[in-house]
Amino acid sequence: MELFLSDFKTHGLELALLFFTYGLTGITDVILNVYPKSKHQFWWAQLSKNVFLGVRIKAQIETLNTLKKDQLL
């Protein structure tokens, strides 16, 4: 992944301010190694969708409210 991001930099992308990713292990460190001024945020919409796959229908509303309260959505 670091080689992939470095390739962007080589081809002229000098500054990237924000990255959204889907929870790849170690991705934050890789991003900050190549673009140290950037911010990294997980793609919570996809993560929350995956959470709901394991939650009973009756509990989904409560789970959604908890995620919103904790500002994860």
N, CA, C and O atoms as a GROMACS GRO file, in nm:
protein
  292
    1MET      N    1   0.082  -0.119   0.000
    1MET     CA    2   0.000   0.000   0.000
    1MET      C    3   0.087   0.126   0.000
    1MET      O    4   0.053   0.226  -0.065
    2GLU      N    5   0.197   0.121   0.073
    2GLU     CA    6   0.284   0.239   0.076
    2GLU      C    7   0.341   0.269  -0.062
    2GLU      O    8   0.353   0.385  -0.100
    3LEU      N    9   0.376   0.166  -0.135
    3LEU     CA   10   0.426   0.184  -0.271
    3LEU      C   11   0.318   0.246  -0.360
    3LEU      O   12   0.347   0.332  -0.442
    4PHE      N   13   0.194   0.202  -0.342
    4PHE     CA   14   0.081   0.256  -0.417
    4PHE      C   15   0.066   0.406  -0.392
    4PHE      O   16   0.052   0.483  -0.486
    5LEU      N   17   0.068   0.447  -0.264
    5LEU     CA   18   0.055   0.589  -0.231
    5LEU      C   19   0.177   0.669  -0.276
    5LEU      O   20   0.164   0.782  -0.322
    6SER      N   21   0.294   0.611  -0.262
    6SER     CA   22   0.416   0.678  -0.306
    6SER      C   23   0.414   0.703  -0.456
    6SER      O   24   0.467   0.803  -0.504
    7ASP      N   25   0.353   0.612  -0.529
    7ASP     CA   26   0.341   0.627  -0.674
    7ASP      C   27   0.257   0.750  -0.709
    7ASP      O   28   0.288   0.822  -0.804
    8PHE      N   29   0.152   0.775  -0.632
    8PHE     CA   30   0.074   0.898  -0.653
    8PHE      C   31   0.162   1.020  -0.632
    8PHE      O   32   0.157   1.116  -0.709
    9LYS      N   33   0.240   1.016  -0.527
    9LYS     CA   34   0.328   1.130  -0.496
    9LYS      C   35   0.429   1.152  -0.608
    9LYS      O   36   0.457   1.265  -0.646
   10THR      N   37   0.484   1.044  -0.660
   10THR     CA   38   0.580   1.051  -0.770
   10THR      C   39   0.518   1.115  -0.894
   10THR      O   40   0.587   1.184  -0.969
   11HIS      N   41   0.390   1.091  -0.914
   11HIS     CA   42   0.322   1.144  -1.032
   11HIS      C   43   0.255   1.280  -1.007
   11HIS      O   44   0.172   1.323  -1.087
   12GLY      N   45   0.292   1.347  -0.897
   12GLY     CA   46   0.250   1.485  -0.880
   12GLY      C   47   0.151   1.514  -0.770
   12GLY      O   48   0.122   1.632  -0.745
   13LEU      N   49   0.097   1.414  -0.703
   13LEU     CA   50   0.004   1.441  -0.594
   13LEU      C   51   0.085   1.471  -0.468
   13LEU      O   52   0.116   1.382  -0.389
   14GLU      N   53   0.119   1.599  -0.453
   14GLU     CA   54   0.209   1.638  -0.345
   14GLU      C   55   0.140   1.646  -0.210
   14GLU      O   56   0.203   1.623  -0.107
   15LEU      N   57   0.011   1.679  -0.209
   15LEU     CA   58  -0.060   1.698  -0.083
   15LEU      C   59  -0.196   1.630  -0.090
   15LEU      O   60  -0.276   1.658  -0.180
   16ALA      N   61  -0.222   1.543   0.003
   16ALA     CA   62  -0.353   1.479   0.017
   16ALA      C   63  -0.397   1.507   0.160
   16ALA      O   64  -0.330   1.466   0.255
   17LEU      N   65  -0.509   1.575   0.176
   17LEU     CA   66  -0.550   1.619   0.309
   17LEU      C   67  -0.636   1.520   0.384
   17LEU      O   68  -0.636   1.520   0.507
   18LEU      N   69  -0.710   1.434   0.313
   18LEU     CA   70  -0.803   1.345   0.381
   18LEU      C   71  -0.812   1.212   0.310
   18LEU      O   72  -0.826   1.206   0.187
   19PHE      N   73  -0.804   1.105   0.386
   19PHE     CA   74  -0.821   0.970   0.334
   19PHE      C   75  -0.936   0.903   0.408
   19PHE      O   76  -0.945   0.911   0.530
   20PHE      N   77  -1.023   0.837   0.334
   20PHE     CA   78  -1.127   0.752   0.392
   20PHE      C   79  -1.093   0.609   0.356
   20PHE      O   80  -1.069   0.577   0.240
   21THR      N   81  -1.089   0.522   0.457
   21THR     CA   82  -1.060   0.382   0.430
   21THR      C   83  -1.158   0.294   0.506
   21THR      O   84  -1.234   0.340   0.592
   22TYR      N   85  -1.153   0.168   0.473
   22TYR     CA   86  -1.242   0.071   0.532
   22TYR      C   87  -1.166  -0.021   0.627
   22TYR      O   88  -1.167  -0.143   0.611
   23GLY      N   89  -1.100   0.037   0.725
   23GLY     CA   90  -1.042  -0.037   0.835
   23GLY      C   91  -0.930  -0.135   0.803
   23GLY      O   92  -0.918  -0.237   0.871
   24LEU      N   93  -0.850  -0.108   0.704
   24LEU     CA   94  -0.737  -0.195   0.676
   24LEU      C   95  -0.634  -0.183   0.788
   24LEU      O   96  -0.601  -0.072   0.830
   25THR      N   97  -0.583  -0.294   0.835
   25THR     CA   98  -0.486  -0.295   0.943
   25THR      C   99  -0.359  -0.222   0.901
   25THR      O  100  -0.300  -0.252   0.797
   26GLY      N  101  -0.317  -0.125   0.983
   26GLY     CA  102  -0.194  -0.052   0.959
   26GLY      C  103  -0.202   0.059   0.856
   26GLY      O  104  -0.102   0.124   0.828
   27ILE      N  105  -0.319   0.082   0.799
   27ILE     CA  106  -0.331   0.181   0.690
   27ILE      C  107  -0.302   0.323   0.738
   27ILE      O  108  -0.246   0.403   0.662
   28THR      N  109  -0.340   0.356   0.861
   28THR     CA  110  -0.315   0.492   0.911
   28THR      C  111  -0.166   0.522   0.912
   28THR      O  112  -0.125   0.631   0.870
   29ASP      N  113  -0.085   0.428   0.958
   29ASP     CA  114   0.060   0.449   0.960
   29ASP      C  115   0.117   0.466   0.819
   29ASP      O  116   0.204   0.550   0.797
   30VAL      N  117   0.068   0.387   0.726
   30VAL     CA  118   0.114   0.395   0.587
   30VAL      C  119   0.080   0.532   0.528
   30VAL      O  120   0.165   0.596   0.466
   31ILE      N  121  -0.043   0.576   0.549
   31ILE     CA  122  -0.086   0.706   0.497
   31ILE      C  123   0.001   0.818   0.554
   31ILE      O  124   0.048   0.905   0.481
   32LEU      N  125   0.022   0.814   0.685
   32LEU     CA  126   0.100   0.920   0.749
   32LEU      C  127   0.248   0.916   0.712
   32LEU      O  128   0.315   1.019   0.717
   33ASN      N  129   0.299   0.801   0.675
   33ASN     CA  130   0.438   0.792   0.627
   33ASN      C  131   0.454   0.864   0.494
   33ASN      O  132   0.555   0.930   0.470
   34VAL      N  133   0.356   0.851   0.407
   34VAL     CA  134   0.365   0.911   0.273
   34VAL      C  135   0.314   1.054   0.273
   34VAL      O  136   0.375   1.142   0.212
   35TYR      N  137   0.203   1.078   0.342
   35TYR     CA  138   0.141   1.212   0.348
   35TYR      C  139   0.124   1.252   0.495
   35TYR      O  140   0.014   1.239   0.549
   36PRO      N  141   0.229   1.300   0.560
   36PRO     CA  142   0.225   1.326   0.704
   36PRO      C  143   0.126   1.434   0.748
   36PRO      O  144   0.087   1.436   0.865
   37LYS      N  145   0.083   1.522   0.659
   37LYS     CA  146  -0.012   1.627   0.696
   37LYS      C  147  -0.157   1.585   0.677
   37LYS      O  148  -0.248   1.663   0.706
   38SER      N  149  -0.179   1.466   0.630
   38SER     CA  150  -0.315   1.422   0.599
   38SER      C  151  -0.388   1.372   0.723
   38SER      O  152  -0.327   1.339   0.824
   39LYS      N  153  -0.518   1.367   0.712
   39LYS     CA  154  -0.606   1.310   0.815
   39LYS      C  155  -0.661   1.179   0.761
   39LYS      O  156  -0.677   1.162   0.640
   40HIS      N  157  -0.690   1.088   0.851
   40HIS     CA  158  -0.744   0.958   0.811
   40HIS      C  159  -0.875   0.935   0.885
   40HIS      O  160  -0.884   0.959   1.006
   41GLN      N  161  -0.976   0.889   0.813
   41GLN     CA  162  -1.105   0.861   0.874
   41GLN      C  163  -1.157   0.729   0.819
   41GLN      O  164  -1.146   0.701   0.699
   42PHE      N  165  -1.213   0.648   0.908
   42PHE     CA  166  -1.271   0.522   0.862
   42PHE      C  167  -1.406   0.547   0.798
   42PHE      O  168  -1.475   0.642   0.832
   43TRP      N  169  -1.441   0.462   0.706
   43TRP     CA  170  -1.567   0.471   0.633
   43TRP      C  171  -1.675   0.405   0.717
   43TRP      O  172  -1.705   0.287   0.698
   44TRP      N  173  -1.733   0.482   0.809
   44TRP     CA  174  -1.826   0.428   0.907
   44TRP      C  175  -1.954   0.375   0.845
   44TRP      O  176  -2.015   0.283   0.900
   45ALA      N  177  -1.995   0.429   0.734
   45ALA     CA  178  -2.119   0.381   0.672
   45ALA      C  179  -2.108   0.233   0.638
   45ALA      O  180  -2.200   0.156   0.667
   46GLN      N  181  -1.998   0.193   0.580
   46GLN     CA  182  -1.980   0.052   0.544
   46GLN      C  183  -1.959  -0.034   0.669
   46GLN      O  184  -2.011  -0.145   0.677
   47LEU      N  185  -1.883   0.017   0.765
   47LEU     CA  186  -1.860  -0.058   0.888
   47LEU      C  187  -1.991  -0.080   0.963
   47LEU      O  188  -2.016  -0.190   1.013
   48SER      N  189  -2.074   0.024   0.971
   48SER     CA  190  -2.201   0.009   1.042
   48SER      C  191  -2.293  -0.088   0.970
   48SER      O  192  -2.367  -0.162   1.034
   49LYS      N  193  -2.290  -0.089   0.839
   49LYS     CA  194  -2.371  -0.185   0.763
   49LYS      C  195  -2.330  -0.327   0.799
   49LYS      O  196  -2.415  -0.414   0.818
   50ASN      N  197  -2.200  -0.350   0.809
   50ASN     CA  198  -2.152  -0.483   0.846
   50ASN      C  199  -2.189  -0.519   0.989
   50ASN      O  200  -2.214  -0.636   1.018
   51VAL      N  201  -2.192  -0.420   1.078
   51VAL     CA  202  -2.234  -0.446   1.216
   51VAL      C  203  -2.378  -0.495   1.217
   51VAL      O  204  -2.411  -0.589   1.289
   52PHE      N  205  -2.463  -0.432   1.138
   52PHE     CA  206  -2.604  -0.468   1.137
   52PHE      C  207  -2.630  -0.608   1.083
   52PHE      O  208  -2.735  -0.665   1.110
   53LEU      N  209  -2.538  -0.662   1.007
   53LEU     CA  210  -2.556  -0.798   0.958
   53LEU      C  211  -2.562  -0.899   1.072
   53LEU      O  212  -2.625  -1.004   1.059
   54GLY      N  213  -2.497  -0.866   1.184
   54GLY     CA  214  -2.495  -0.957   1.298
   54GLY      C  215  -2.592  -0.920   1.409
   54GLY      O  216  -2.588  -0.979   1.516
   55VAL      N  217  -2.679  -0.822   1.385
   55VAL     CA  218  -2.772  -0.774   1.488
   55VAL      C  219  -2.915  -0.812   1.450
   55VAL      O  220  -2.958  -0.793   1.336
   56ARG      N  221  -2.988  -0.867   1.549
   56ARG     CA  222  -3.128  -0.900   1.524
   56ARG      C  223  -3.206  -0.775   1.486
   56ARG      O  224  -3.172  -0.664   1.529
   57ILE      N  225  -3.309  -0.792   1.406
   57ILE     CA  226  -3.390  -0.680   1.358
   57ILE      C  227  -3.439  -0.594   1.474
   57ILE      O  228  -3.432  -0.471   1.466
   58LYS      N  229  -3.487  -0.656   1.580
   58LYS     CA  230  -3.541  -0.580   1.693
   58LYS      C  231  -3.435  -0.494   1.762
   58LYS      O  232  -3.467  -0.391   1.821
   59ALA      N  233  -3.310  -0.536   1.755
   59ALA     CA  234  -3.203  -0.462   1.823
   59ALA      C  235  -3.135  -0.360   1.732
   59ALA      O  236  -3.051  -0.283   1.779
   60GLN      N  237  -3.170  -0.356   1.604
   60GLN     CA  238  -3.102  -0.265   1.511
   60GLN      C  239  -3.125  -0.119   1.544
   60GLN      O  240  -3.033  -0.038   1.533
   61ILE      N  241  -3.247  -0.083   1.585
   61ILE     CA  242  -3.276   0.058   1.617
   61ILE      C  243  -3.193   0.101   1.738
   61ILE      O  244  -3.136   0.210   1.738
   62GLU      N  245  -3.188   0.017   1.840
   62GLU     CA  246  -3.109   0.050   1.958
   62GLU      C  247  -2.960   0.061   1.923
   62GLU      O  248  -2.891   0.151   1.971
   63THR      N  249  -2.912  -0.028   1.841
   63THR     CA  250  -2.772  -0.024   1.798
   63THR      C  251  -2.744   0.103   1.719
   63THR      O  252  -2.642   0.168   1.740
   64LEU      N  253  -2.834   0.139   1.628
   64LEU     CA  254  -2.819   0.262   1.549
   64LEU      C  255  -2.815   0.384   1.640
   64LEU      O  256  -2.731   0.472   1.621
   65ASN      N  257  -2.905   0.390   1.738
   65ASN     CA  258  -2.907   0.503   1.830
   65ASN      C  259  -2.778   0.511   1.912
   65ASN      O  260  -2.729   0.620   1.938
   66THR      N  261  -2.724   0.397   1.952
   66THR     CA  262  -2.598   0.394   2.026
   66THR      C  263  -2.483   0.446   1.941
   66THR      O  264  -2.401   0.525   1.988
   67LEU      N  265  -2.477   0.402   1.816
   67LEU     CA  266  -2.372   0.449   1.726
   67LEU      C  267  -2.381   0.599   1.703
   67LEU      O  268  -2.280   0.668   1.700
   68LYS      N  269  -2.503   0.650   1.688
   68LYS     CA  270  -2.522   0.795   1.668
   68LYS      C  271  -2.483   0.872   1.794
   68LYS      O  272  -2.418   0.976   1.786
   69LYS      N  273  -2.524   0.820   1.910
   69LYS     CA  274  -2.493   0.887   2.036
   69LYS      C  275  -2.343   0.896   2.058
   69LYS      O  276  -2.292   0.997   2.105
   70ASP      N  277  -2.273   0.790   2.023
   70ASP     CA  278  -2.127   0.787   2.038
   70ASP      C  279  -2.056   0.853   1.921
   70ASP      O  280  -1.933   0.849   1.911
   71GLN      N  281  -2.133   0.915   1.832
   71GLN     CA  282  -2.083   0.987   1.714
   71GLN      C  283  -2.000   0.899   1.623
   71GLN      O  284  -1.901   0.944   1.564
   72LEU      N  285  -2.040   0.774   1.611
   72LEU     CA  286  -1.974   0.684   1.517
   72LEU      C  287  -2.044   0.684   1.383
   72LEU      O  288  -1.992   0.630   1.286
   73LEU      N  289  -2.161   0.745   1.376
   73LEU     CA  290  -2.233   0.759   1.249
   73LEU      C  291  -2.263   0.904   1.226
   73LEU      O  292  -2.324   0.939   1.125
   0.00000   0.00000   0.00000
